[in-house]
Amino acid sequence: MSIVVIAELAYLLIINTALHLSVTQDLVNKIKPEKFQVSWERAWSFYPLRVHAEGITANGQSRTQQWEVLATSGSGSISLLPLVLKQVYISDIEATDVDYRQRPRLKPERDYSTLLAFFPPITGREVVPIETTPLKSKRPWKIHLSGLQAQGNHKFWVFNIQGTASGSATGDMYMETRRGKFWLDIANADLNLGPAYLNGTAQAYEGGTLQGSLGFTPMIRSEHRGKRMLRFGYTDVLLDVGMENFNFINIFTTGLGDLDIKGAGQVEGRLVLRDGYVRAGTKLTASANNLGVTIRDIDISGQGTVLIQTPADTDSPLGLSVAYEALQAAKIDASEPFLKGNALRLDYSGSNYIYPDPDKSFQELWDDDAARKRRAMNTFNLLVDDATVIDMATFNAYLPPESPYTFAGGTTRLDADIAFGEDSMNGSIQLDSTAVKIQVEEQSFEADIDADIAIPSGIPREFKANLSGSTLRVFNVRVDGNEENFDGDYWSAALELTSAEGTVQQPLALDAKATLSVSDTRPLVAFVDNKSNPPKFLSNLMAVKNLSGEAELKMFEGKTTIPLAYVNSEKAEVAVKATFYDGERDGVVYARFKKLDALLKRENGKRKVVVTKSREKFDQYQISER
């Protein structure tokens, strides 16, 4: 026993003397100075193979990165025998007030001029290019760090983001040099986060709290560099953080296509991620007074909340809901909104996979079999409750460029409830419009319009919707013209689409058949009187009531065609065949009262009235193909 005691005392004398001498640090740092440097202010050992130090600084570099760790104090135990086999075992590591820094070595194809000033300084190392010489065939060092414990006030500065935190964290790490295997398991973190900044002054988040576990599952670093590492990241944390940017939410919207979420506010809840999937138990809420959502060419903003969640006991489906309490919507780059409302909700349910392969193009990802299977379960719901379209002229963007008519004003109440699947859609849209102004050259209409747009089916990817069963009611019509005016408080017309398919993009495409009913012909007669010099008997049509009929309408590639539209009764009939193209229009209008009839014809910019064989000529009229 005395020999053991003497040996231990001799070891402690030798090791503590060595730790006290500056030459020891010099010798250690000569082993691989280009790879690793370490220093300490004070160090000692109270029992074999365990060392405690204060004022610790360690830094190094790999082929692509440079790093540095500083700590007020630290201790750890090392196993000596495995060092012979290039294995490093350090256990029961304790560190206080950790300051971690990391920056990239420079890639020749990338411009770092705007970022270099915001990378962290690293003691004794200049910013240098990446190492490109081929790796020699050698066994890597294998480094095992177990029982890691950090506590106190911490700092980090990674690339161009820096921040602070206080509290404790425990974990384990394994790493092989030469870009070999790596994993990190922070099993228990309990941190109060201070603010973090991008590029020195731009705040990334205000601060908050984080509790839970995070790290990386085992991977080969040479095979998964840069962003590819993220697929192996995992978290199971409780967050309560004030964020200056909600861009991170877009990680969860990969199944939604042209949708982008932005804003700043409070993020709180539980986030569980592993292997590129959002896992069971996730429930994360982001609230903002100015929440922004961009869908294609529409910007929505206002007070709202984003909820990201999965079921408590299963990983799928992932749900993402955006709920607005007050909002406005505008076309991208527009100075004024076209819509304001009190309630809008977007609900997504689908695949919980959020990490697409960064090496694949968008088309490759879209065509990938696994991606198609994941998308098959996707659903997206849009609910709008009591919104107001401020100016109906907004809809002119969806009309053909040379449309025969345009909206010149009016407001509309909008309610919508639409469900989208990967290959299907259904729902309804209600429009309650007041004083809608429609302009046809010098002719002006004003009317109240109610539309109940049914969407029994559709193909979202092609922006196609079946609109069969939709109805339109027009009332309180006013016609202003040079010859005749009409103001009909009690006039109304109704249209029901018996079959219709539309493509909802710019310009709008439509192929529809409908039934019509009209309370009387007064506004039609006023319109005809203003457009031509019709026979006097047309004034008798003013008294004809309760007409009904049918209509066909086609809109395609900027051209609008009415193959046939008519309303009739026992006494009267009005029928139209027309086409509108490139700012021009050709067509015929047939009008009959009892046995008297006439044909109003326009072709090549000229108008004329025909009173002989009017019906026969109308039936024979063929719309030209242009």
PESULQUI-V247402 format. One record per backbone hydrogen bond with DSSP energy under -0.5 kcal/mol. NH is the residue of the N-H (numbers start at 1). CO is the residue of the C=O. E is the energy in kcal/mol with one decimal. If there is no record, write none. Layout:
[[NH,CO,E] [NH,CO,E]]
This chain:
[[5,1,-2.3] [6,2,-2.6] [7,3,-2.5] [8,4,-2.6] [9,5,-2.7] [10,6,-2.7] [11,7,-2.6] [12,8,-2.9] [13,9,-2.4] [14,10,-2.7] [15,11,-3.5] [16,12,-2.2] [17,13,-1.7] [18,14,-2.7] [19,15,-2.7] [20,16,-1.3] [21,17,-1.4] [24,21,-1.0] [25,21,-0.7] [26,22,-1.8] [27,23,-2.6] [28,24,-2.4] [29,25,-2.4] [30,26,-0.6] [30,27,-0.9] [31,28,-1.4] [35,32,-1.6] [36,32,-3.1] [37,59,-2.7] [39,57,-2.6] [41,54,-2.3] [42,54,-1.5] [44,52,-2.8] [47,50,-0.6] [50,47,-1.5] [51,76,-2.4] [52,44,-3.2] [53,74,-3.3] [54,42,-2.9] [55,72,-2.8] [56,71,-1.9] [57,39,-2.5] [58,69,-2.6] [59,37,-2.7] [60,67,-2.0] [61,35,-1.4] [62,65,-2.6] [66,103,-2.7] [67,60,-2.7] [68,101,-2.3] [69,58,-3.4] [70,99,-2.3] [71,56,-2.1] [72,96,-1.9] [72,97,-0.6] [73,96,-0.9] [74,53,-2.6] [75,94,-2.3] [76,51,-1.9] [77,91,-2.5] [78,49,-2.3] [79,89,-1.9] [80,78,-0.5] [83,80,-1.6] [84,81,-1.7] [85,82,-1.2] [86,83,-1.7] [87,82,-1.9] [88,142,-3.3] [89,79,-0.5] [89,87,-0.6] [90,88,-0.6] [90,144,-2.7] [91,77,-2.9] [92,146,-0.6] [93,146,-0.9] [94,75,-2.5] [95,149,-2.6] [96,73,-2.5] [97,151,-2.1] [99,70,-2.9] [100,155,-2.3] [101,68,-2.8] [102,157,-2.3] [103,66,-2.4] [105,64,-3.0] [106,128,-1.9] [110,107,-1.5] [112,110,-0.7] [115,112,-1.7] [116,112,-2.4] [118,115,-2.5] [119,116,-1.4] [122,125,-0.5] [125,122,-2.2] [128,126,-0.6] [130,106,-2.3] [131,63,-2.4] [132,130,-0.5] [138,136,-1.4] [142,86,-2.3] [143,141,-0.5] [143,175,-3.3] [144,88,-3.7] [144,142,-0.6] [145,143,-0.6] [145,173,-3.0] [146,90,-2.3] [146,144,-0.5] [148,171,-2.7] [149,93,-2.0] [150,169,-2.8] [151,95,-2.0] [152,167,-1.0] [154,152,-0.6] [154,165,-3.9] [155,98,-2.5] [156,163,-2.3] [157,100,-2.1] [158,161,-2.2] [159,102,-3.4] [159,157,-0.5] [161,158,-2.1] [162,197,-2.1] [163,156,-2.3] [164,195,-0.7] [165,154,-2.1] [166,192,-2.2] [167,152,-2.3] [168,190,-1.8] [169,150,-2.1] [170,188,-1.6] [171,148,-1.9] [172,185,-2.1] [173,145,-2.9] [174,183,-2.4] [175,143,-2.1] [176,181,-2.3] [177,141,-2.4] [180,176,-1.1] [182,219,-2.2] [183,174,-2.3] [184,216,-2.0] [185,172,-2.9] [186,214,-2.7] [187,170,-0.7] [187,185,-1.1] [188,170,-1.5] [189,212,-2.9] [190,168,-2.9] [191,210,-3.0] [192,166,-3.3] [193,191,-0.6] [193,208,-2.7] [194,164,-2.5] [196,205,-2.0] [197,162,-2.9] [198,202,-4.2] [199,160,-2.5] [201,198,-0.7] [201,199,-1.0] [202,198,-2.0] [203,201,-0.7] [204,196,-2.8] [205,196,-1.1] [206,242,-3.8] [207,242,-0.7] [208,193,-2.0] [209,240,-1.9] [210,191,-2.4] [211,238,-2.0] [212,189,-2.3] [213,236,-2.0] [214,186,-1.9] [215,234,-2.0] [216,184,-2.1] [217,232,-2.7] [219,182,-1.7] [221,180,-2.3] [221,219,-0.7] [222,179,-1.9] [223,220,-1.3] [224,220,-1.0] [228,225,-2.1] [229,226,-1.8] [230,227,-1.4] [231,228,-0.8] [232,229,-2.0] [233,230,-1.3] [234,215,-2.4] [235,273,-1.9] [236,213,-2.8] [237,271,-2.0] [238,211,-3.4] [239,237,-0.5] [239,269,-3.2] [240,209,-1.8] [241,267,-3.0] [242,207,-2.4] [243,241,-0.8] [243,265,-3.1] [244,204,-2.2] [245,204,-0.6] [246,263,-1.4] [249,246,-2.0] [250,247,-1.7] [251,248,-1.7] [252,249,-2.0] [253,250,-1.0] [254,251,-0.6] [256,253,-2.1] [257,254,-0.5] [259,257,-2.4] [260,294,-2.0] [262,292,-2.9] [265,243,-1.8] [266,287,-1.1] [267,241,-3.1] [268,285,-2.5] [269,239,-2.3] [270,283,-1.9] [271,237,-2.4] [273,235,-2.3] [273,271,-0.5] [274,277,-2.3] [275,233,-0.5] [276,233,-0.6] [277,274,-1.9] [278,352,-2.6] [279,272,-3.0] [281,311,-2.1] [282,279,-1.3] [283,270,-2.5] [284,308,-3.1] [285,268,-3.1] [286,306,-2.8] [287,266,-2.5] [288,304,-2.5] [291,288,-0.5] [291,302,-3.3] [292,262,-3.4] [293,300,-2.6] [294,260,-3.0] [295,293,-0.5] [295,298,-2.3] [296,258,-1.6] [296,294,-0.5] [298,295,-2.1] [299,330,-3.2] [300,293,-3.2] [300,298,-0.5] [301,328,-2.5] [302,291,-0.9] [303,326,-1.1] [304,288,-2.4] [304,302,-0.5] [305,323,-2.4] [306,286,-3.0] [307,321,-2.7] [308,284,-3.0] [309,319,-2.7] [310,282,-2.1] [317,350,-0.5] [318,350,-2.8] [319,309,-3.4] [320,348,-2.4] [321,307,-2.6] [322,346,-3.0] [323,305,-2.8] [323,321,-0.5] [324,344,-3.1] [325,303,-2.7] [326,303,-1.2] [327,341,-2.3] [328,301,-2.2] [329,339,-2.6] [330,299,-2.5] [332,297,-2.2] [334,331,-2.5] [338,329,-2.4] [339,329,-1.7] [340,388,-2.2] [341,327,-2.1] [342,385,-0.6] [342,386,-0.9] [343,385,-0.7] [344,324,-1.1] [345,383,-2.9] [346,322,-2.7] [347,381,-2.5] [348,320,-3.0] [349,379,-2.6] [350,318,-2.1] [354,276,-2.7] [354,352,-0.5] [355,276,-0.8] [356,354,-0.5] [360,357,-1.6] [365,361,-2.5] [366,362,-2.5] [367,363,-2.3] [368,364,-1.1] [372,368,-2.4] [373,369,-2.2] [374,370,-2.0] [375,371,-2.6] [376,372,-1.4] [377,374,-1.1] [378,375,-2.1] [379,349,-3.0] [380,420,-2.8] [381,347,-3.0] [382,418,-2.9] [383,345,-2.8] [384,416,-2.8] [385,343,-2.4] [386,384,-0.6] [387,414,-2.4] [388,340,-3.8] [389,412,-3.7] [390,338,-2.3] [390,388,-0.8] [391,338,-0.6] [392,410,-2.0] [394,391,-2.0] [395,392,-1.9] [396,393,-1.6] [397,394,-1.3] [398,395,-1.7] [399,396,-1.3] [403,400,-1.9] [406,439,-1.6] [408,437,-3.3] [409,437,-0.8] [411,434,-1.7] [412,389,-1.8] [413,432,-2.6] [414,387,-3.5] [415,430,-2.2] [416,384,-2.1] [417,428,-2.6] [418,382,-2.5] [419,426,-3.5] [420,380,-3.8] [421,424,-3.8] [422,378,-0.7] [426,419,-2.2] [427,455,-1.8] [428,417,-2.0] [429,453,-2.2] [430,415,-3.5] [431,451,-2.9] [432,413,-2.3] [433,431,-0.6] [433,449,-3.6] [434,411,-2.8] [436,447,-3.0] [437,409,-1.9] [438,445,-2.0] [439,406,-2.9] [440,443,-3.1] [443,440,-2.7] [444,480,-1.7] [445,438,-2.9] [446,478,-2.1] [447,436,-2.0] [448,475,-3.0] [449,433,-1.0] [450,473,-2.8] [451,431,-2.9] [452,471,-2.6] [453,429,-3.3] [453,451,-0.6] [454,452,-0.7] [455,427,-2.6] [456,466,-0.5] [457,466,-0.7] [459,464,-2.3] [462,459,-1.1] [463,460,-1.4] [464,459,-1.9] [465,502,-2.9] [466,457,-3.0] [467,465,-0.6] [467,500,-2.0] [468,500,-0.7] [469,497,-3.5] [470,467,-1.8] [471,452,-2.2] [472,495,-2.7] [473,450,-3.1] [474,493,-3.0] [475,448,-2.6] [476,491,-1.2] [477,488,-0.9] [478,446,-3.1] [479,486,-2.9] [480,444,-2.5] [486,479,-2.4] [488,477,-3.2] [489,487,-0.8] [491,488,-1.0] [493,474,-2.4] [494,517,-3.0] [495,472,-2.7] [496,515,-2.2] [497,470,-2.8] [498,496,-0.8] [498,513,-1.5] [499,513,-1.6] [501,511,-1.8] [502,465,-2.8] [503,509,-2.5] [504,463,-2.9] [504,502,-0.6] [505,503,-1.7] [508,398,-3.0] [509,503,-1.7] [510,555,-2.2] [511,501,-2.0] [512,553,-2.9] [513,499,-3.0] [514,551,-2.6] [515,496,-2.4] [516,549,-3.0] [517,494,-2.2] [518,547,-3.1] [519,492,-3.0] [521,541,-0.6] [521,544,-1.4] [525,521,-2.3] [526,522,-2.2] [527,523,-2.1] [528,524,-2.3] [529,525,-2.7] [530,526,-1.6] [531,527,-1.0] [531,528,-0.6] [532,528,-1.5] [534,532,-0.6] [538,535,-1.5] [539,536,-1.8] [540,537,-1.6] [541,538,-1.5] [542,539,-1.4] [543,540,-1.6] [544,541,-1.7] [546,519,-2.8] [547,518,-2.6] [548,568,-2.0] [549,516,-2.4] [550,566,-0.8] [551,514,-2.4] [552,564,-2.0] [553,512,-2.5] [554,561,-2.8] [555,510,-3.2] [556,559,-2.6] [559,556,-1.9] [560,580,-2.3] [561,554,-3.4] [562,578,-3.5] [563,561,-0.6] [565,576,-1.8] [566,550,-2.9] [567,574,-2.4] [568,548,-2.8] [569,572,-2.9] [573,592,-2.1] [574,567,-2.7] [575,590,-2.6] [576,565,-3.1] [577,588,-2.2] [578,562,-1.9] [579,586,-2.8] [580,560,-3.3] [581,584,-2.3] [584,581,-3.7] [586,579,-2.2] [587,602,-2.5] [588,577,-2.8] [589,600,-2.6] [590,575,-3.0] [591,598,-2.4] [592,573,-2.7] [593,596,-3.1] [594,571,-4.6] [596,593,-2.4] [598,591,-2.1] [599,610,-3.3] [600,589,-3.1] [601,599,-0.6] [601,608,-3.0] [602,587,-2.8] [603,606,-2.4] [606,603,-1.8] [608,601,-2.3] [610,599,-3.4] [617,613,-2.5] [618,614,-2.2] [619,615,-2.6] [620,616,-1.9] [621,617,-1.0] [621,618,-0.7] [626,624,-0.7]]
